[in-house]
């Protein structure tokens, strides 16, 4: 019985070496589901490819160029900021990732991360949403005292 188990393990290993596409067919970076994707721009498409190849610095440059493009819609901004946050997080720049996701939420306050988002990203995003939720809106004008005049 021990010999049968060894042969089974060996055949699995050899099969994985001979046909690696069957052993590992997924992307290292999970893609969002189709209904979670926003309208794309050429920059967001190129940046997605750069992220999948692990070229995060180039992806950040590409996305910043896309954000500076004229006539970018709110939906396109969401996708650009989503990718920018992801690339920044993989570069270890949590401040830039946080800024990207805060701006994403300004463009689309009800945005939710894809279910297959990395745990580190989910943790950061949850903190950002909690911070935004806990902020209190302050009045723009000074509080009024008697007679409708600003308090001194």
N, C-alpha and C positions, 0 to 999 in steps of 0.2 A: 504494500500500500504506500509506503514511503517513496518507493521508486516511481510510482504513478504520479504522485503529487509533484515530485521533482521534474518529471517530464512535462507535466502540465504547465508549471511555472516557466520552464525553459522554452516551451513552444510559444507561450504568451510573449516572453521577452524577445525571442527571435522574430515573431510576427510583428512586433512593434518596431524592430530595427529594419525589417524588410519593407514595411509599409507604414512609415511614420505618419502619413496623413490620416490613417485610421486611429492611431494612438492619440494624436492631439490635433483635433480639427477646429478647435475654438480659438477665438482671439484672446489675448492676454487681458485686454481691456474690454469689458462687456459693453455691447452696444445697447442703447435704449430701445424699447419696443417701438414699432412704427407709430403708434398713436401718441407717443411721448416726444417724437421729433418735431421740431418747429420747421418753418420754411428755411431753406438753406440759402447760403450765398456761396460764391466760388471760394471765398476765404474759409468759410466753415467746413466745406467739403475737404479742402486741402489740409486744414488744421486737423480734422478728424483722422486723415491718413497719416499725418505727421505724429499724432499722438499714438496711433496704433503701432508705428514704427519706433516709438520711444524717443522721438526727436522733439522733446517738450519745449526747448528754447526757441526753436524755429516755429513751433505751433503758436507760442505766445506772440511772436513777432507777426505772424500771419493774422492772428485774431485781432491784434491791435490795429493792423492796417484795415481789417474789415470793419472795425468799430468807427474808424475815421472816414469810411466811405459815405458819400451822400445818399440820401433817400433809403436809409436802412429802416425797415419797419420794426415795430415793437416785437413782433414774433421772431424776426431775424435777430434782434438784439438779445432775446432770451437765449437763442441757440449759441450765439457768439459768446455771451457771458458764461453760459453753462460749460462750454469747452474751455474757456479761459480759466475758469475756476478749477477745472479738472487738471489742466496742464500745470497751473501754478502750484497746486497741491502736490503733484508728483515731483515738482522741482523743490519742494520743501518750503515754498513761500506761502505760508498760511495767511499772512496779511493780505497779499494780492488775491488769493483765493477767496478770502472773506469779502473783500471789496467787490470782486466780480459777482459773487452770489447775492450780495446786498443790492447791487444794481439790477441784477436779474429780477429780484423780487420787487423792485420799483417798477419795472416794465410789466411784470406779471405776478401780482401778489399771491395768487393761488397756485403757483408752480409747485409741483411735487417732483422729487427726484425719481429716476427710474428705480424699479424694485431691485435691479441687479447692480446698483451703484455700490462702489467699494465702501466697507465699513468706516474707514477714516473719513471719507466724504460725508457719509450719513451723519456721523458724529458732529462734524463741523457745521453742517447744514442745520441740524437740530439746534445747536447753540445759537446760530444766527437767527433762526426763526423765533427762538425764545427771547433773545435780546430785543428783537423788533417788537415782539408782543408785549414785553414788559415796559417799553418806553411809553411815557405819558406825553400826550400832546399838550404843549403849553400855548397859552393865548399869545397872539401876535402883539396885541396892545397891552399897555400897563393896566393893572386892575383899576376899576373905577371906584372913586370915593363918593361922598355926597355931592349932589348937584351934577353928576355926569362928567366931572372933571377928573383927569388922571390923578391917582394918589401920589403924594410927594414923599 
